[in-house]
Amino acid sequence: MTEVFVTSFYHFKEIIQVNSLRTKSLEYCTNINLLGTILISKEGFNGSISGEKASILKYFDWLQRELNLNFQIAERARWNKSNQAPFRRMRVKIKREIVALGREDIKPFEKAGNSVKPSEWNNLILNPDVTIIDTRNEYEIEIGSFPNAVNPKTKTFREFPDFVKNISIENKSKPIAMFCTGGIRCEKAAALMIEMGFEDVNQLEGGILNYIEEINDKDNLWQGECFVFDDRVAVDNELSDGNYIQCHACRNPLALNEIESEDYIEGISCPKCIDKISEDRLRRFKERQKQIDLAKKRGEKHIGKIIK
């Protein structure tokens, strides 16, 4: 059986011909049977794709030539094996930002924090003078984080600037250590914090996934599982599929006890959203799940639009 690889990659770079790159990328990826999502904007690209490793490498080589990049995308990308393709189709989208902070004026390719290698990360965050900030959203943080990390309590990354505004001015000279899943949010968040006057901003190179891959169990300070944005939902300390599933109504990760709740109905509701779903949305979720179940019986995949 052919091995399926899942890879996440991004790069902040000024891109002028975004429409042309979108069209060419979609055609190229479709022709070599890749699945996943790639976002393209004037500030760079950000993608998660799956397929045969040789096909992914072909696309990376093509993208490097197309954008005249002076580094190997494959060497910076995060690679994982999966039991099956975690994506249902191939999509390439044009966005205002490749990670939605709501601040198009913040350009990480112009201002950047200090990149900290996983091998140096423990020493940084064990320093009591360092403020550790988890830049991810609350639903991601609830299933795992680094000890003593500040939870900004954001529902979306767009709320992060408001969190930064509320940090007391005397803390702007103190060292900051930030992390996220794969590094991209940290780069944008670091550029924002530098713009707002913070003097010593540090970010975990390659994010949590790179740290888990590089650091052995004995020295690994990560606690819990790491939420990922595909059908795996979460990965553990060995980057294997985790113990969570995702509610397809509210997109939150669910533990075993939540799955066993009477409020959990596959594809329709869970204990976290049962009291928040309108009758109209509940009806649409039920219809969508009905179509998914019918597709399964026919041995097909349902690739209809995910209702948010």
Helices and strands as residue ranges (DSSP letters): E 4-12, H 18-31, E 35-41, E 44-51, H 53-67, H 73-76, E 78-82, E 90-94, E 114-116, H 118-125, E 131-134, H 138-141, E 144-145, G 157-159, H 160-165, G 169-173, E 176-179, H 184-195, E 201-204, H 207-214, E 223-224, E 226-227, E 234-235, E 245-246, E 253-254, H 256-259, H 279-297
